[in-house]
Amino acid sequence: MTTIIPAAATLEGKKGLVLGIANDQSIAWGCARAFRALGADLAVSYLNEKAKRFVEPLAQQLEAEIFEPVDVTGEGDLKAMFDKIGEKWGKLDFALHSIAFAPKEDLHGRVVDCSREGFQQAMDISCHSFIRMARYAEPLMKDGGSLFTMSYFGANRVIDNYGVMGPVKAALEASVRYLAAELGPKGIRVHAISPGPIKTRAASGIAHFDELMNKATERTPEGRLVTIEEVGYTTAFLATDGAKGITGDTTYVDCGYSIIG
């Protein structure tokens, strides 16, 4: 009989970065709490001074050892965060990217009407910043590691009012596959996590989001929506040694929303 090794389900001694906590409703917050509950030490980012007052108390609850501003629209903040991690820890075991943005006028319109500037901005913040995160994480993951980003079912199916974020998330999921192939030889696993609709601050920018949530509730097998805690539990498991055989795929944490035709 195979023995389950408890050490395979822990993050004790692991160092992780969490990008994208905005408040206590954020998916990144659910993930950060799960990482910490399994014993990981965390570095946490906040967007700017306006956001800091919402995120700092949460970082304190997590006993975050590093707390720095990261605005991915520029190159400096992200690099500075990884420089800080290198100086303090000298290594990194996992990193979570939970960042997405599209200009409201482009998000609320048809994809065919999306502006070039809006599309480029959405791709840069929501997709290419994950690639940049992976680039900076690679040299710190000397013993392998895990990279995570947040996607959505709209990457694979047309979802009403999801608009330009559909093509952007599709690009993000394709990037996950390519990064997994490129970084796999170094023991670095790459994952897209696809939660069902969750009422976060970012999601509230989607037109008629309450209607989307109601429809999603009706189509899930359990008749309910997923929670940030449940997304966090799954993501944290994928960061453990118990998930070393999983990489390059999109993991759905959506109460079965994606399986119903």
Secondary structure, DSSP 8 states (H G I E B T S, - for coil): -----GGGG--TT-EEEEE---STT-HHHHHHHHHHHTT-EEEEEESSHHHHHHHHHHHHHTT-SEEEE--TTSSHHHHHHHHHHHHHTS--SEEEE------HHHHSS-GGG--HHHHHHHHIIIIIHHHHHHHHHGGG-TT-EEEEEE--GGGTS--TTTTTHHHHHHHHHHHHHHHHHHHGGGTEEEEEEEE-----TTGGGSTTHHHHHHHHHHHSTTSS---HHHHHHHHHHHHSGGGTT--SSEEEESTTGGG--
